[in-house]
Amino acid sequence: MVEYAQTINMRRLYAETSFGKISYLYREGIYPLVFLHGLGGSGNNFIKLDSLLNPYFELFMVDLLGHGRTEKKLPDYTVKTQCMMLREFLDVTEVSGRNFGMVGNSYGGWVSLRFSISFGKPEFLILIDSAGINPTIGESGKENLENFIDRIVSIGHDNDRNIMTKITQQNATGQEKITIEELRTIEANTAIIWGEHDAIIGKRYGLMINENIPGSRFFTIREGGHTPHSSNPDKVASIIDEFIFSRRGTGQIT
């Protein structure tokens, strides 16, 4: 069954995988971009980019495991498990074998980094206020963790408290953190976009990522916070368009 989303260009689809049905918003195009949201979010978090990104791009705005309308039935939701799902998702949607880009915000950026290091080879990697090397909320103490869970459960009606708690606890083990040495192995054309006023993950972590991914570029959204694709979608879309077109030689496509 295809369920149409509240947008002119995008529709909601489901990919059948061994991890269950994976929900995603889809827009037809030529060059695939796969979007991964932050903890407690969904693919809908990127919806403002739909009307702003060049129609050259084929968009996949994925609900990660444990989030949104994707099935919630797994024993764990580690970053590694998310990457395993994504590898299968790319096979099912026939993105595998093609050049593609991956766009990740916060937790989704962490997943994008791990995927690029250990599971696949995106041609482009766009990191928006990315987690992965910073201290996690699960490491900040029980009270802070519970307050955080309260907040994301209250703002996201699809968020299951037990699943959100499990993800934050799994993130806090340190086993899936991205190391500086691993950043240096990334071969994707990488753009790092950061909200100047991000109060969740400080800009210095973005600069550290930039310093260690070969050839990466850093962009600051001066009015932005932790999710500039929501607060400043025009600026984020412009950066994505120009960065990819400048490196693919497709700047004349409209």
C-alpha positions as CSV (number, residue, x, y, z in Angstrom):
1,M,0.0,0.0,0.0
2,V,1.3,3.5,-0.9
3,E,0.3,6.3,1.5
4,Y,0.7,9.8,0.2
5,A,2.4,12.3,2.5
6,Q,1.3,16.0,3.0
7,T,3.7,17.3,0.3
8,I,3.3,17.9,-3.4
9,N,6.4,15.9,-4.6
10,M,6.8,13.2,-2.0
11,R,5.0,10.0,-1.2
12,R,5.3,7.5,1.7
13,L,6.5,4.1,0.7
14,Y,7.6,1.0,2.7
15,A,10.6,-1.3,1.9
16,E,10.3,-4.9,3.0
17,T,13.5,-6.0,4.8
18,S,14.6,-8.7,7.3
19,F,14.4,-5.9,9.9
20,G,10.7,-5.3,9.1
21,K,9.0,-2.7,7.0
22,I,11.1,0.4,6.6
23,S,9.1,3.6,6.1
24,Y,10.4,6.4,4.0
25,L,9.3,9.5,2.1
26,Y,10.2,9.3,-1.6
27,R,10.6,11.8,-4.5
28,E,11.6,10.8,-8.0
29,G,14.8,12.1,-9.5
30,I,18.1,11.0,-11.0
31,Y,20.7,11.1,-8.3
32,P,19.8,9.4,-5.0
33,L,20.2,11.2,-1.7
34,V,19.4,9.1,1.5
35,F,18.4,11.2,4.5
36,L,18.9,10.0,8.1
37,H,17.3,11.9,11.0
38,G,18.3,12.5,14.6
39,L,17.2,10.5,17.7
40,G,13.5,10.7,18.3
41,G,12.9,12.1,14.8
42,S,11.7,10.7,11.5
43,G,12.2,11.2,7.8
44,N,9.6,14.0,8.0
45,N,12.2,16.2,9.7
46,F,13.7,16.9,6.3
47,I,10.5,17.6,4.5
48,K,11.2,21.3,4.1
49,L,14.1,20.5,1.8
50,D,11.8,18.8,-0.7
51,S,10.7,22.0,-2.5
52,L,14.2,23.6,-2.3
53,L,16.5,20.8,-3.5
54,N,17.2,20.6,-7.2
55,P,14.8,18.1,-9.0
56,Y,17.9,16.3,-10.2
57,F,17.9,14.6,-6.8
58,E,16.0,11.4,-6.0
59,L,15.1,11.7,-2.3
60,F,14.8,8.9,0.3
61,M,13.9,10.3,3.7
62,V,14.1,7.2,5.9
63,D,12.5,6.5,9.3
64,L,15.3,4.7,11.1
65,L,14.8,1.5,13.1
66,G,12.7,2.3,16.2
67,H,11.4,5.6,14.8
68,G,8.5,7.0,12.9
69,R,6.4,4.5,10.9
70,T,9.1,1.9,10.6
71,E,8.3,-1.3,12.4
72,K,9.4,-1.5,16.0
73,K,10.1,-5.1,16.9
74,L,13.8,-5.6,17.3
75,P,15.8,-6.6,20.4
76,D,18.4,-3.9,19.8
77,Y,18.8,-0.6,17.9
78,T,22.6,-0.1,17.8
79,V,24.3,2.1,15.2
80,K,25.7,-1.1,13.7
81,T,22.2,-2.5,13.4
82,Q,20.9,0.7,11.7
83,C,23.8,0.3,9.2
84,M,22.9,-3.3,8.5
85,M,19.3,-2.2,7.8
86,L,20.5,0.6,5.6
87,R,22.6,-1.7,3.5
88,E,19.6,-3.9,2.9
89,F,17.4,-0.9,2.3
90,L,19.7,0.3,-0.4
91,D,19.5,-3.1,-2.1
92,V,15.7,-3.3,-1.9
93,T,15.3,0.3,-3.3
94,E,18.0,-0.4,-6.0
95,V,20.3,2.3,-4.9
96,S,23.1,-0.2,-4.4
97,G,25.4,-0.3,-7.4
98,R,24.8,3.4,-8.1
99,N,26.5,6.5,-7.0
100,F,24.6,8.1,-4.1
101,G,24.8,10.6,-1.3
102,M,24.0,10.2,2.4
103,V,22.7,13.1,4.5
104,G,22.7,12.6,8.3
105,N,21.7,14.9,11.2
106,S,22.8,14.2,14.7
107,Y,22.2,10.5,15.5
108,G,21.6,10.1,11.7
109,G,25.0,11.6,11.1
110,W,26.6,9.1,13.4
111,V,24.9,6.3,11.5
112,S,26.1,7.9,8.2
113,L,29.7,8.0,9.4
114,R,29.7,4.4,10.6
115,F,28.0,3.3,7.3
116,S,30.6,5.2,5.3
117,I,33.5,3.7,7.3
118,S,32.3,0.0,7.6
119,F,29.3,-0.8,5.4
120,G,29.2,1.1,2.1
121,K,30.8,3.8,-0.1
122,P,28.5,6.8,-0.6
123,E,30.0,9.2,-3.2
124,F,28.8,12.2,-1.0
125,L,28.5,12.5,2.7
126,I,26.6,15.5,4.1
127,L,26.8,15.7,7.9
128,I,24.4,18.2,9.7
129,D,25.3,18.8,13.3
130,S,26.5,15.2,13.5
131,A,26.9,13.0,16.5
132,G,29.5,10.2,16.6
133,I,32.5,11.7,18.4
134,N,30.9,13.8,21.1
135,P,29.8,12.7,24.6
136,T,26.2,11.3,24.3
137,I,23.2,12.1,26.4
138,G,23.4,8.6,27.9
139,E,26.8,9.6,29.4
140,S,25.5,12.7,31.1
141,G,23.8,11.1,34.1
142,K,20.5,9.5,34.9
143,E,18.5,12.8,35.5
144,N,19.6,14.3,32.3
145,L,18.8,11.1,30.4
146,E,15.3,10.9,31.9
147,N,14.6,14.5,31.1
148,F,15.8,14.0,27.5
149,I,13.6,10.9,27.1
150,D,10.6,12.8,28.6
151,R,11.1,15.6,26.0
152,I,11.5,13.4,22.9
153,V,8.5,11.2,23.9
154,S,6.4,14.3,24.4
155,I,7.2,15.9,21.1
156,G,7.1,12.7,19.0
157,H,3.9,10.7,19.2
158,D,5.6,7.8,17.4
159,N,8.4,7.6,20.0
160,D,8.3,4.6,22.3
161,R,9.9,5.3,25.7
162,N,11.5,1.9,26.0
163,I,13.0,2.0,22.6
164,M,14.3,5.6,23.1
165,T,15.8,4.6,26.4
166,K,17.4,1.5,24.9
167,I,19.0,3.5,22.1
168,T,20.4,6.1,24.4
169,Q,21.8,3.4,26.7
170,Q,23.4,1.6,23.8
171,N,24.9,4.8,22.5
172,A,26.5,5.4,25.9
173,T,28.7,2.3,25.9
174,G,31.4,3.9,23.8
175,Q,31.7,0.8,21.6
176,E,30.2,2.5,18.6
177,K,31.9,5.9,18.8
178,I,33.8,7.0,15.7
179,T,37.5,7.4,16.2
180,I,39.8,10.0,14.7
181,E,41.6,7.3,12.9
182,E,38.4,6.1,11.3
183,L,37.4,9.6,10.2
184,R,40.7,9.7,8.3
185,T,39.7,6.6,6.2
186,I,36.5,8.2,4.8
187,E,36.7,8.6,1.0
188,A,33.4,10.3,0.4
189,N,33.2,13.9,-0.8
190,T,32.1,15.3,2.6
191,A,30.4,18.5,3.6
192,I,29.9,19.4,7.3
193,I,27.0,21.8,8.0
194,W,26.7,23.2,11.5
195,G,24.2,25.5,13.2
196,E,26.2,28.3,14.9
197,H,23.9,28.2,17.9
198,D,23.7,24.4,18.4
199,A,23.3,23.9,22.1
200,I,23.2,20.0,21.9
201,I,26.5,19.3,20.0
202,G,29.0,22.0,20.1
203,K,30.6,23.4,16.9
204,R,34.0,22.2,18.0
205,Y,33.0,18.6,17.3
206,G,32.1,19.6,13.8
207,L,35.4,21.3,13.3
208,M,37.2,18.1,14.6
209,I,35.3,16.0,12.1
210,N,36.3,18.5,9.4
211,E,39.9,18.5,10.4
212,N,40.1,14.7,10.1
213,I,38.0,13.7,7.0
214,P,40.3,14.3,4.0
215,G,39.2,17.0,1.7
216,S,36.0,17.8,3.7
217,R,34.4,21.3,3.8
218,F,32.8,23.0,6.7
219,F,29.8,25.3,6.4
220,T,28.3,27.4,9.2
221,I,24.6,28.3,9.4
222,R,24.8,31.5,11.5
223,E,21.2,31.6,12.6
224,G,20.9,27.8,12.9
225,G,20.7,25.5,15.9
226,H,20.9,21.7,16.0
227,T,18.5,21.2,13.1
228,P,19.2,23.9,10.5
229,H,17.5,21.9,7.8
230,S,14.3,22.8,9.7
231,S,15.1,26.3,10.8
232,N,17.1,27.4,7.7
233,P,16.1,24.9,5.0
234,D,16.9,27.3,2.1
235,K,20.5,27.7,3.3
236,V,21.0,24.0,3.8
237,A,19.5,23.1,0.5
238,S,21.7,25.6,-1.3
239,I,24.8,24.1,0.3
240,I,23.8,20.6,-0.7
241,D,23.0,21.6,-4.3
242,E,26.2,23.6,-4.8
243,F,28.5,21.2,-3.0
244,I,27.3,18.1,-5.0
245,F,27.0,19.9,-8.4
246,S,30.5,21.5,-8.0
247,R,32.0,18.1,-7.6
248,R,29.9,16.1,-10.1
249,G,30.0,18.7,-13.0
250,T,26.2,18.8,-13.1
251,G,25.7,22.4,-12.1
252,Q,23.8,23.2,-15.3
253,I,21.0,20.7,-14.5
254,T,17.7,22.4,-13.5
